[in-house]
Amino acid sequence: MSINFADILSQILLSTAHGLSLEHIENMIVSSLIHGLVYGVIFKLFHALPLPLTILVAILGVGGIWYYFKSRR
């Protein structure tokens, strides 16, 4: 995979022409990099687990998040 900097620059210029500020674009770039790193770590952790354990962890994770937000009300 190669990065075409001309395409990236044209997208930034097009975005600024449509009213997005450079600060907003910088925040989007940083956010996407952080999300990419987080998802990469999650993928590596889950990739090594067997399927039943992955399903169990996912169910416990979703249930834990649901319980956390339900108890905060």
Secondary structure, 3 states (H helix, E strand, C coil): CCCCHHHHHHHHHHHHHCCCCHHHHHHHHHHHHHHHHHHHHHHHHHHCCCHHHHHHHHHHHHHHHHHHHHHCC
